Amino acid sequence: MAAARTVYMACKSCNFITEQTVCPRCGGETTKDWQGMVAIADFEKSDIAKKMGITANGTYALKVR
Ligand SMILES: [Zn+2]
């Protein structure tokens, strides 16, 4: 069995977490240099989403360098 470990990247523009080098949401550049993961299930009711300016449900990084 191949032990392929998924490396998660975070978008530098919208903080969206993805496995790709380009953000599938906004087309921005992604980086491995991020900290903290937050799952937004209902962005309209989430204070974190409001603070971060998130306008869609998904998984986001709290800090992206
Ligand atoms: Zn993005």
N, CA, C, O and the ligand as a Tripos MOL2 file, in Angstrom:
@<TRIPOS>MOLECULE
protein
  261   259    66     0     0
PROTEIN
NO_CHARGES

@<TRIPOS>ATOM
      1 N           0.8340   -1.1990    0.0000 N.3       1 MET1
      2 CA          0.0000    0.0000    0.0000 C.3       1 MET1
      3 C           0.8690    1.2500    0.0000 C.2       1 MET1
      4 O           1.7880    1.3680    0.8110 O.2       1 MET1
      5 N           0.5950    2.1480   -0.8710 N.am      2 ALA2
      6 CA          1.3670    3.3810   -0.9530 C.3       2 ALA2
      7 C           1.0360    4.2980    0.2160 C.2       2 ALA2
      8 O          -0.1280    4.5150    0.5500 O.2       2 ALA2
      9 N           2.0760    4.8240    0.8220 N.am      3 ALA3
     10 CA          1.8760    5.7020    1.9700 C.3       3 ALA3
     11 C           1.9190    7.1620    1.5300 C.2       3 ALA3
     12 O           2.7370    7.9460    2.0100 O.2       3 ALA3
     13 N           1.0630    7.4970    0.6490 N.am      4 ALA4
     14 CA          1.0160    8.8780    0.1540 C.3       4 ALA4
     15 C           0.3100    9.7590    1.1690 C.2       4 ALA4
     16 O          -0.8780    9.5950    1.4490 O.2       4 ALA4
     17 N           1.0640   10.6880    1.7050 N.am      5 ARG5
     18 CA          0.4680   11.5780    2.7000 C.3       5 ARG5
     19 C          -0.0020   12.8610    2.0220 C.2       5 ARG5
     20 O           0.7270   13.4840    1.2490 O.2       5 ARG5
     21 N          -1.2040   13.2240    2.3260 N.am      6 THR6
     22 CA         -1.7550   14.4300    1.7390 C.3       6 THR6
     23 C          -1.1630   15.6570    2.4220 C.2       6 THR6
     24 O          -1.1740   15.7730    3.6480 O.2       6 THR6
     25 N          -0.6520   16.5590    1.6110 N.am      7 VAL7
     26 CA         -0.1620   17.8280    2.1380 C.3       7 VAL7
     27 C          -1.2240   18.8870    1.8680 C.2       7 VAL7
     28 O          -1.5910   19.1630    0.7260 O.2       7 VAL7
     29 N          -1.6890   19.4560    2.9400 N.am      8 TYR8
     30 CA         -2.7050   20.4900    2.7710 C.3       8 TYR8
     31 C          -2.0720   21.8640    2.6310 C.2       8 TYR8
     32 O          -1.1390   22.2250    3.3480 O.2       8 TYR8
     33 N          -2.6080   22.6070    1.6940 N.am      9 MET9
     34 CA         -2.1370   23.9530    1.4280 C.3       9 MET9
     35 C          -3.2550   24.9330    1.7660 C.2       9 MET9
     36 O          -4.4340   24.5790    1.7470 O.2       9 MET9
     37 N          -2.8730   26.1590    2.0710 N.am     10 ALA10
     38 CA         -3.8810   27.1850    2.3380 C.3      10 ALA10
     39 C          -3.6950   28.3420    1.3660 C.2      10 ALA10
     40 O          -2.5730   28.7320    1.0440 O.2      10 ALA10
     41 N          -4.8030   28.8720    0.9130 N.am     11 CYS11
     42 CA         -4.7670   29.9770   -0.0380 C.3      11 CYS11
     43 C          -4.3150   31.2580    0.6580 C.2      11 CYS11
     44 O          -4.7710   31.5720    1.7570 O.2      11 CYS11
     45 N          -3.4090   31.9970    0.0020 N.am     12 LYS12
     46 CA         -2.9010   33.2360    0.5810 C.3      12 LYS12
     47 C          -3.9340   34.3560    0.5040 C.2      12 LYS12
     48 O          -3.8460   35.3390    1.2400 O.2      12 LYS12
     49 N          -4.8940   34.2070   -0.3690 N.am     13 SER13
     50 CA         -5.8920   35.2650   -0.5390 C.3      13 SER13
     51 C          -7.1300   35.0440    0.3300 C.2      13 SER13
     52 O          -7.5680   35.9570    1.0300 O.2      13 SER13
     53 N          -7.6990   33.8220    0.2870 N.am     14 CYS14
     54 CA         -8.9760   33.6090    0.9870 C.3      14 CYS14
     55 C          -8.8670   32.5840    2.1110 C.2      14 CYS14
     56 O          -9.8710   32.2780    2.7560 O.2      14 CYS14
     57 N          -7.6610   32.0390    2.3650 N.am     15 ASN15
     58 CA         -7.4080   31.1020    3.4660 C.3      15 ASN15
     59 C          -8.0480   29.7230    3.2630 C.2      15 ASN15
     60 O          -7.9750   28.8820    4.1590 O.2      15 ASN15
     61 N          -8.6520   29.4810    2.1450 N.am     16 PHE16
     62 CA         -9.2750   28.1910    1.8560 C.3      16 PHE16
     63 C          -8.2240   27.0910    1.8420 C.2      16 PHE16
     64 O          -7.1470   27.2600    1.2700 O.2      16 PHE16
     65 N          -8.5430   25.9450    2.4830 N.am     17 ILE17
     66 CA         -7.5890   24.8440    2.5300 C.3      17 ILE17
     67 C          -7.8710   23.8690    1.3960 C.2      17 ILE17
     68 O          -9.0100   23.4600    1.1710 O.2      17 ILE17
     69 N          -6.8070   23.5070    0.6890 N.am     18 THR18
     70 CA         -6.9260   22.6520   -0.4790 C.3      18 THR18
     71 C          -5.6640   21.8010   -0.5950 C.2      18 THR18
     72 O          -4.6640   22.0740    0.0690 O.2      18 THR18
     73 N          -5.7110   20.7790   -1.4320 N.am     19 GLU19
     74 CA         -4.5140   19.9800   -1.6990 C.3      19 GLU19
     75 C          -3.7890   20.5020   -2.9270 C.2      19 GLU19
     76 O          -2.7230   19.9970   -3.2790 O.2      19 GLU19
     77 N          -4.3460   21.4920   -3.5730 N.am     20 GLN20
     78 CA         -3.7820   21.9880   -4.8260 C.3      20 GLN20
     79 C          -2.8920   23.2040   -4.6330 C.2      20 GLN20
     80 O          -2.9650   23.8940   -3.6170 O.2      20 GLN20
     81 N          -2.0520   23.4510   -5.6260 N.am     21 THR21
     82 CA         -1.1240   24.5810   -5.5420 C.3      21 THR21
     83 C          -1.7950   25.8860   -5.9470 C.2      21 THR21
     84 O          -1.2640   26.9730   -5.7170 O.2      21 THR21
     85 N          -2.9680   25.7610   -6.5530 N.am     22 VAL22
     86 CA         -3.7500   26.9470   -6.8930 C.3      22 VAL22
     87 C          -5.1320   26.7870   -6.2470 C.2      22 VAL22
     88 O          -5.7500   25.7250   -6.3240 O.2      22 VAL22
     89 N          -5.5920   27.8490   -5.6200 N.am     23 CYS23
     90 CA         -6.8820   27.7920   -4.9210 C.3      23 CYS23
     91 C          -8.0330   27.5480   -5.8960 C.2      23 CYS23
     92 O          -8.1910   28.2860   -6.8680 O.2      23 CYS23
     93 N          -8.8450   26.5050   -5.6350 N.am     24 PRO24
     94 CA         -9.9730   26.2240   -6.5330 C.3      24 PRO24
     95 C         -11.1090   27.2480   -6.3820 C.2      24 PRO24
     96 O         -12.0030   27.3150   -7.2250 O.2      24 PRO24
     97 N         -11.0670   28.0290   -5.3230 N.am     25 ARG25
     98 CA        -12.1220   29.0140   -5.0900 C.3      25 ARG25
     99 C         -11.8300   30.3400   -5.7890 C.2      25 ARG25
    100 O         -12.6680   30.8600   -6.5260 O.2      25 ARG25
    101 N         -10.6250   30.8880   -5.5490 N.am     26 CYS26
    102 CA        -10.3500   32.2300   -6.0550 C.3      26 CYS26
    103 C          -9.1830   32.2680   -7.0290 C.2      26 CYS26
    104 O          -8.8760   33.3220   -7.5850 O.2      26 CYS26
    105 N          -8.5280   31.1300   -7.2420 N.am     27 GLY27
    106 CA         -7.4090   31.0910   -8.1780 C.3      27 GLY27
    107 C          -6.1150   31.6480   -7.6150 C.2      27 GLY27
    108 O          -5.1340   31.8260   -8.3380 O.2      27 GLY27
    109 N          -6.1230   31.9260   -6.3000 N.am     28 GLY28
    110 CA         -4.9380   32.4870   -5.6470 C.3      28 GLY28
    111 C          -3.8630   31.4480   -5.3970 C.2      28 GLY28
    112 O          -4.0970   30.2460   -5.5220 O.2      28 GLY28
    113 N          -2.6880   31.9270   -5.0440 N.am     29 GLU29
    114 CA         -1.5530   31.0660   -4.7470 C.3      29 GLU29
    115 C          -1.7540   30.4370   -3.3700 C.2      29 GLU29
    116 O          -2.2530   31.0940   -2.4570 O.2      29 GLU29
    117 N          -1.3660   29.1620   -3.2130 N.am     30 THR30
    118 CA         -1.4840   28.4940   -1.9140 C.3      30 THR30
    119 C          -0.1020   28.2680   -1.3270 C.2      30 THR30
    120 O           0.9020   28.2790   -2.0390 O.2      30 THR30
    121 N          -0.0650   28.0590    0.0030 N.am     31 THR31
    122 CA          1.1990   27.8670    0.6940 C.3      31 THR31
    123 C           1.0560   26.7840    1.7560 C.2      31 THR31
    124 O          -0.0270   26.5540    2.2930 O.2      31 THR31
    125 N           2.1930   26.1160    2.0520 N.am     32 LYS32
    126 CA          2.2050   25.1130    3.1200 C.3      32 LYS32
    127 C           2.3790   25.7850    4.4770 C.2      32 LYS32
    128 O           2.2130   25.1510    5.5200 O.2      32 LYS32
    129 N           2.7130   27.0660    4.4560 N.am     33 ASP33
    130 CA          3.0430   27.7980    5.6740 C.3      33 ASP33
    131 C           1.7950   28.4400    6.2830 C.2      33 ASP33
    132 O           1.5470   29.6360    6.1340 O.2      33 ASP33
    133 N           1.0290   27.6090    6.9660 N.am     34 TRP34
    134 CA         -0.1930   28.1210    7.5920 C.3      34 TRP34
    135 C          -0.4150   27.4270    8.9200 C.2      34 TRP34
    136 O           0.1850   26.3850    9.1860 O.2      34 TRP34
    137 N          -1.2760   27.9960    9.7580 N.am     35 GLN35
    138 CA         -1.5320   27.4430   11.0830 C.3      35 GLN35
    139 C          -3.0150   27.4800   11.4030 C.2      35 GLN35
    140 O          -3.7240   28.4190   11.0420 O.2      35 GLN35
    141 N          -3.4680   26.4400   12.0880 N.am     36 GLY36
    142 CA         -4.8330   26.4160   12.6060 C.3      36 GLY36
    143 C          -5.8640   26.1710   11.5240 C.2      36 GLY36
    144 O          -5.8560   26.8290   10.4840 O.2      36 GLY36
    145 N          -6.7370   25.2370   11.7690 N.am     37 MET37
    146 CA         -7.7540   24.9060   10.7800 C.3      37 MET37
    147 C          -9.1310   25.1580   11.3820 C.2      37 MET37
    148 O          -9.3980   24.7750   12.5210 O.2      37 MET37
    149 N          -9.9920   25.7960   10.6200 N.am     38 VAL38
    150 CA        -11.3480   26.0180   11.1020 C.3      38 VAL38
    151 C         -12.3350   25.5990   10.0170 C.2      38 VAL38
    152 O         -12.2160   25.9920    8.8570 O.2      38 VAL38
    153 N         -13.3180   24.7860   10.4280 N.am     39 ALA39
    154 CA        -14.3370   24.3470    9.4780 C.3      39 ALA39
    155 C         -15.5660   25.2310    9.6340 C.2      39 ALA39
    156 O         -16.1570   25.2980   10.7110 O.2      39 ALA39
    157 N         -15.9420   25.8950    8.5810 N.am     40 ILE40
    158 CA        -17.1210   26.7570    8.5940 C.3      40 ILE40
    159 C         -18.2830   25.9880    7.9650 C.2      40 ILE40
    160 O         -18.2950   25.7230    6.7630 O.2      40 ILE40
    161 N         -19.2570   25.6370    8.8050 N.am     41 ALA41
    162 CA        -20.3970   24.8690    8.3090 C.3      41 ALA41
    163 C         -21.5640   25.7970    7.9610 C.2      41 ALA41
    164 O         -22.3970   25.4790    7.1130 O.2      41 ALA41
    165 N         -21.6050   26.9530    8.6340 N.am     42 ASP42
    166 CA        -22.6850   27.9110    8.3720 C.3      42 ASP42
    167 C         -22.1110   29.3190    8.4990 C.2      42 ASP42
    168 O         -22.1810   29.9390    9.5600 O.2      42 ASP42
    169 N         -21.5490   29.8080    7.4090 N.am     43 PHE43
    170 CA        -20.7870   31.0690    7.4580 C.3      43 PHE43
    171 C         -21.6470   32.2630    7.8630 C.2      43 PHE43
    172 O         -21.1340   33.2450    8.3990 O.2      43 PHE43
    173 N         -22.9500   32.1810    7.6100 N.am     44 GLU44
    174 CA        -23.8150   33.3110    7.9500 C.3      44 GLU44
    175 C         -23.9930   33.4720    9.4540 C.2      44 GLU44
    176 O         -24.2950   34.5640    9.9370 O.2      44 GLU44
    177 N         -23.8030   32.3680   10.2000 N.am     45 LYS45
    178 CA        -23.9830   32.4140   11.6500 C.3      45 LYS45
    179 C         -22.6530   32.3600   12.3880 C.2      45 LYS45
    180 O         -22.6290   32.3850   13.6180 O.2      45 LYS45
    181 N         -21.5470   32.2870   11.6550 N.am     46 SER46
    182 CA        -20.2500   32.1190   12.2840 C.3      46 SER46
    183 C         -19.5410   33.4530   12.4870 C.2      46 SER46
    184 O         -19.3450   34.2150   11.5400 O.2      46 SER46
    185 N         -19.1560   33.7300   13.7440 N.am     47 ASP47
    186 CA        -18.4120   34.9560   14.0450 C.3      47 ASP47
    187 C         -17.0320   34.9200   13.4160 C.2      47 ASP47
    188 O         -16.5250   35.9370   12.9430 O.2      47 ASP47
    189 N         -16.4230   33.7300   13.4130 N.am     48 ILE48
    190 CA        -15.0880   33.5820   12.8150 C.3      48 ILE48
    191 C         -15.1560   33.8990   11.3270 C.2      48 ILE48
    192 O         -14.2960   34.5950   10.7880 O.2      48 ILE48
    193 N         -16.1790   33.3820   10.6760 N.am     49 ALA49
    194 CA        -16.3410   33.6290    9.2420 C.3      49 ALA49
    195 C         -16.4870   35.1210    8.9730 C.2      49 ALA49
    196 O         -15.9130   35.6460    8.0190 O.2      49 ALA49
    197 N         -17.2520   35.7980    9.8120 N.am     50 LYS50
    198 CA        -17.4450   37.2430    9.6600 C.3      50 LYS50
    199 C         -16.1290   37.9820    9.8140 C.2      50 LYS50
    200 O         -15.7980   38.8670    9.0250 O.2      50 LYS50
    201 N         -15.3780   37.5990   10.8530 N.am     51 LYS51
    202 CA        -14.0920   38.2240   11.1430 C.3      51 LYS51
    203 C         -13.1200   38.0430    9.9790 C.2      51 LYS51
    204 O         -12.3820   38.9590    9.6170 O.2      51 LYS51
    205 N         -13.1360   36.8360    9.3990 N.am     52 MET52
    206 CA        -12.1800   36.5110    8.3490 C.3      52 MET52
    207 C         -12.6910   36.8990    6.9650 C.2      52 MET52
    208 O         -11.9650   36.7970    5.9760 O.2      52 MET52
    209 N         -13.9310   37.3370    6.9010 N.am     53 GLY53
    210 CA        -14.4930   37.7230    5.6150 C.3      53 GLY53
    211 C         -14.8170   36.5360    4.7230 C.2      53 GLY53
    212 O         -14.7640   36.6290    3.4970 O.2      53 GLY53
    213 N         -15.1540   35.4150    5.3610 N.am     54 ILE54
    214 CA        -15.4750   34.1970    4.6120 C.3      54 ILE54
    215 C         -16.9290   34.2410    4.1420 C.2      54 ILE54
    216 O         -17.8350   34.5210    4.9270 O.2      54 ILE54
    217 N         -17.1380   33.9680    2.8860 N.am     55 THR55
    218 CA        -18.4830   34.0550    2.3200 C.3      55 THR55
    219 C         -18.9430   32.7210    1.7350 C.2      55 THR55
    220 O         -19.8610   32.6840    0.9160 O.2      55 THR55
    221 N         -18.3030   31.6240    2.1550 N.am     56 ALA56
    222 CA        -18.7250   30.3040    1.6900 C.3      56 ALA56
    223 C         -18.3170   29.2770    2.7390 C.2      56 ALA56
    224 O         -17.3190   29.4610    3.4370 O.2      56 ALA56
    225 N         -19.0790   28.2040    2.8520 N.am     57 ASN57
    226 CA        -18.7250   27.1450    3.7870 C.3      57 ASN57
    227 C         -17.5070   26.3750    3.2830 C.2      57 ASN57
    228 O         -17.2660   26.2750    2.0800 O.2      57 ASN57
    229 N         -16.7480   25.8350    4.2330 N.am     58 GLY58
    230 CA        -15.5690   25.0790    3.8480 C.3      58 GLY58
    231 C         -14.5610   25.0550    4.9800 C.2      58 GLY58
    232 O         -14.8700   25.4610    6.1010 O.2      58 GLY58
    233 N         -13.3680   24.5860    4.6960 N.am     59 THR59
    234 CA        -12.3050   24.5210    5.6920 C.3      59 THR59
    235 C         -11.2680   25.5960    5.3830 C.2      59 THR59
    236 O         -10.8070   25.7290    4.2490 O.2      59 THR59
    237 N         -10.9140   26.3550    6.4080 N.am     60 TYR60
    238 CA        -10.0150   27.4910    6.2160 C.3      60 TYR60
    239 C          -8.8890   27.4680    7.2310 C.2      60 TYR60
    240 O          -9.0250   26.8990    8.3140 O.2      60 TYR60
    241 N          -7.7800   28.0880    6.8740 N.am     61 ALA61
    242 CA         -6.6660   28.2550    7.7920 C.3      61 ALA61
    243 C          -6.8610   29.5400    8.5810 C.2      61 ALA61
    244 O          -7.3130   30.5480    8.0380 O.2      61 ALA61
    245 N          -6.5190   29.5000    9.8580 N.am     62 LEU62
    246 CA         -6.6540   30.6970   10.6910 C.3      62 LEU62
    247 C          -5.5460   31.7040   10.3830 C.2      62 LEU62
    248 O          -5.7820   32.9120   10.3480 O.2      62 LEU62
    249 N          -4.3310   31.1870   10.1590 N.am     63 LYS63
    250 CA         -3.2070   32.0610    9.8640 C.3      63 LYS63
    251 C          -2.4760   31.5670    8.6360 C.2      63 LYS63
    252 O          -2.0700   30.4070    8.5720 O.2      63 LYS63
    253 N          -2.3090   32.4320    7.6720 N.am     64 VAL64
    254 CA         -1.5340   32.1080    6.4730 C.3      64 VAL64
    255 C          -0.4240   33.1260    6.3610 C.2      64 VAL64
    256 O          -0.6610   34.3300    6.4630 O.2      64 VAL64
    257 N           0.8090   32.6390    6.1470 N.am     65 ARG65
    258 CA          1.9350   33.5780    6.0450 C.3      65 ARG65
    259 C           2.1440   34.0090    4.6130 C.2      65 ARG65
    260 O           3.0460   34.7980    4.3310 O.2      65 ARG65
    261 ZN         -8.4440   31.3900   -2.4220 Zn       66 ZN66
@<TRIPOS>BOND
     1     1     2 1
     2     2     3 1
     3     3     4 2
     4     3     5 am
     5     5     6 1
     6     6     7 1
     7     7     8 2
     8     7     9 am
     9     9    10 1
    10    10    11 1
    11    11    12 2
    12    11    13 am
    13    13    14 1
    14    14    15 1
    15    15    16 2
    16    15    17 am
    17    17    18 1
    18    18    19 1
    19    19    20 2
    20    19    21 am
    21    21    22 1
    22    22    23 1
    23    23    24 2
    24    23    25 am
    25    25    26 1
    26    26    27 1
    27    27    28 2
    28    27    29 am
    29    29    30 1
    30    30    31 1
    31    31    32 2
    32    31    33 am
    33    33    34 1
    34    34    35 1
    35    35    36 2
    36    35    37 am
    37    37    38 1
    38    38    39 1
    39    39    40 2
    40    39    41 am
    41    41    42 1
    42    42    43 1
    43    43    44 2
    44    43    45 am
    45    45    46 1
    46    46    47 1
    47    47    48 2
    48    47    49 am
    49    49    50 1
    50    50    51 1
    51    51    52 2
    52    51    53 am
    53    53    54 1
    54    54    55 1
    55    55    56 2
    56    55    57 am
    57    57    58 1
    58    58    59 1
    59    59    60 2
    60    59    61 am
    61    61    62 1
    62    62    63 1
    63    63    64 2
    64    63    65 am
    65    65    66 1
    66    66    67 1
    67    67    68 2
    68    67    69 am
    69    69    70 1
    70    70    71 1
    71    71    72 2
    72    71    73 am
    73    73    74 1
    74    74    75 1
    75    75    76 2
    76    75    77 am
    77    77    78 1
    78    78    79 1
    79    79    80 2
    80    79    81 am
    81    81    82 1
    82    82    83 1
    83    83    84 2
    84    83    85 am
    85    85    86 1
    86    86    87 1
    87    87    88 2
    88    87    89 am
    89    89    90 1
    90    90    91 1
    91    91    92 2
    92    91    93 am
    93    93    94 1
    94    94    95 1
    95    95    96 2
    96    95    97 am
    97    97    98 1
    98    98    99 1
    99    99   100 2
   100    99   101 am
   101   101   102 1
   102   102   103 1
   103   103   104 2
   104   103   105 am
   105   105   106 1
   106   106   107 1
   107   107   108 2
   108   107   109 am
   109   109   110 1
   110   110   111 1
   111   111   112 2
   112   111   113 am
   113   113   114 1
   114   114   115 1
   115   115   116 2
   116   115   117 am
   117   117   118 1
   118   118   119 1
   119   119   120 2
   120   119   121 am
   121   121   122 1
   122   122   123 1
   123   123   124 2
   124   123   125 am
   125   125   126 1
   126   126   127 1
   127   127   128 2
   128   127   129 am
   129   129   130 1
   130   130   131 1
   131   131   132 2
   132   131   133 am
   133   133   134 1
   134   134   135 1
   135   135   136 2
   136   135   137 am
   137   137   138 1
   138   138   139 1
   139   139   140 2
   140   139   141 am
   141   141   142 1
   142   142   143 1
   143   143   144 2
   144   143   145 am
   145   145   146 1
   146   146   147 1
   147   147   148 2
   148   147   149 am
   149   149   150 1
   150   150   151 1
   151   151   152 2
   152   151   153 am
   153   153   154 1
   154   154   155 1
   155   155   156 2
   156   155   157 am
   157   157   158 1
   158   158   159 1
   159   159   160 2
   160   159   161 am
   161   161   162 1
   162   162   163 1
   163   163   164 2
   164   163   165 am
   165   165   166 1
   166   166   167 1
   167   167   168 2
   168   167   169 am
   169   169   170 1
   170   170   171 1
   171   171   172 2
   172   171   173 am
   173   173   174 1
   174   174   175 1
   175   175   176 2
   176   175   177 am
   177   177   178 1
   178   178   179 1
   179   179   180 2
   180   179   181 am
   181   181   182 1
   182   182   183 1
   183   183   184 2
   184   183   185 am
   185   185   186 1
   186   186   187 1
   187   187   188 2
   188   187   189 am
   189   189   190 1
   190   190   191 1
   191   191   192 2
   192   191   193 am
   193   193   194 1
   194   194   195 1
   195   195   196 2
   196   195   197 am
   197   197   198 1
   198   198   199 1
   199   199   200 2
   200   199   201 am
   201   201   202 1
   202   202   203 1
   203   203   204 2
   204   203   205 am
   205   205   206 1
   206   206   207 1
   207   207   208 2
   208   207   209 am
   209   209   210 1
   210   210   211 1
   211   211   212 2
   212   211   213 am
   213   213   214 1
   214   214   215 1
   215   215   216 2
   216   215   217 am
   217   217   218 1
   218   218   219 1
   219   219   220 2
   220   219   221 am
   221   221   222 1
   222   222   223 1
   223   223   224 2
   224   223   225 am
   225   225   226 1
   226   226   227 1
   227   227   228 2
   228   227   229 am
   229   229   230 1
   230   230   231 1
   231   231   232 2
   232   231   233 am
   233   233   234 1
   234   234   235 1
   235   235   236 2
   236   235   237 am
   237   237   238 1
   238   238   239 1
   239   239   240 2
   240   239   241 am
   241   241   242 1
   242   242   243 1
   243   243   244 2
   244   243   245 am
   245   245   246 1
   246   246   247 1
   247   247   248 2
   248   247   249 am
   249   249   250 1
   250   250   251 1
   251   251   252 2
   252   251   253 am
   253   253   254 1
   254   254   255 1
   255   255   256 2
   256   255   257 am
   257   257   258 1
   258   258   259 1
   259   259   260 2
@<TRIPOS>SUBSTRUCTURE
     1 MET1         2 RESIDUE 1 A MET
     2 ALA2         6 RESIDUE 1 A ALA
     3 ALA3        10 RESIDUE 1 A ALA
     4 ALA4        14 RESIDUE 1 A ALA
     5 ARG5        18 RESIDUE 1 A ARG
     6 THR6        22 RESIDUE 1 A THR
     7 VAL7        26 RESIDUE 1 A VAL
     8 TYR8        30 RESIDUE 1 A TYR
     9 MET9        34 RESIDUE 1 A MET
    10 ALA10       38 RESIDUE 1 A ALA
    11 CYS11       42 RESIDUE 1 A CYS
    12 LYS12       46 RESIDUE 1 A LYS
    13 SER13       50 RESIDUE 1 A SER
    14 CYS14       54 RESIDUE 1 A CYS
    15 ASN15       58 RESIDUE 1 A ASN
    16 PHE16       62 RESIDUE 1 A PHE
    17 ILE17       66 RESIDUE 1 A ILE
    18 THR18       70 RESIDUE 1 A THR
    19 GLU19       74 RESIDUE 1 A GLU
    20 GLN20       78 RESIDUE 1 A GLN
    21 THR21       82 RESIDUE 1 A THR
    22 VAL22       86 RESIDUE 1 A VAL
    23 CYS23       90 RESIDUE 1 A CYS
    24 PRO24       94 RESIDUE 1 A PRO
    25 ARG25       98 RESIDUE 1 A ARG
    26 CYS26      102 RESIDUE 1 A CYS
    27 GLY27      106 RESIDUE 1 A GLY
    28 GLY28      110 RESIDUE 1 A GLY
    29 GLU29      114 RESIDUE 1 A GLU
    30 THR30      118 RESIDUE 1 A THR
    31 THR31      122 RESIDUE 1 A THR
    32 LYS32      126 RESIDUE 1 A LYS
    33 ASP33      130 RESIDUE 1 A ASP
    34 TRP34      134 RESIDUE 1 A TRP
    35 GLN35      138 RESIDUE 1 A GLN
    36 GLY36      142 RESIDUE 1 A GLY
    37 MET37      146 RESIDUE 1 A MET
    38 VAL38      150 RESIDUE 1 A VAL
    39 ALA39      154 RESIDUE 1 A ALA
    40 ILE40      158 RESIDUE 1 A ILE
    41 ALA41      162 RESIDUE 1 A ALA
    42 ASP42      166 RESIDUE 1 A ASP
    43 PHE43      170 RESIDUE 1 A PHE
    44 GLU44      174 RESIDUE 1 A GLU
    45 LYS45      178 RESIDUE 1 A LYS
    46 SER46      182 RESIDUE 1 A SER
    47 ASP47      186 RESIDUE 1 A ASP
    48 ILE48      190 RESIDUE 1 A ILE
    49 ALA49      194 RESIDUE 1 A ALA
    50 LYS50      198 RESIDUE 1 A LYS
    51 LYS51      202 RESIDUE 1 A LYS
    52 MET52      206 RESIDUE 1 A MET
    53 GLY53      210 RESIDUE 1 A GLY
    54 ILE54      214 RESIDUE 1 A ILE
    55 THR55      218 RESIDUE 1 A THR
    56 ALA56      222 RESIDUE 1 A ALA
    57 ASN57      226 RESIDUE 1 A ASN
    58 GLY58      230 RESIDUE 1 A GLY
    59 THR59      234 RESIDUE 1 A THR
    60 TYR60      238 RESIDUE 1 A TYR
    61 ALA61      242 RESIDUE 1 A ALA
    62 LEU62      246 RESIDUE 1 A LEU
    63 LYS63      250 RESIDUE 1 A LYS
    64 VAL64      254 RESIDUE 1 A VAL
    65 ARG65      258 RESIDUE 1 A ARG
    66 ZN66       261 GROUP 0 **** ****
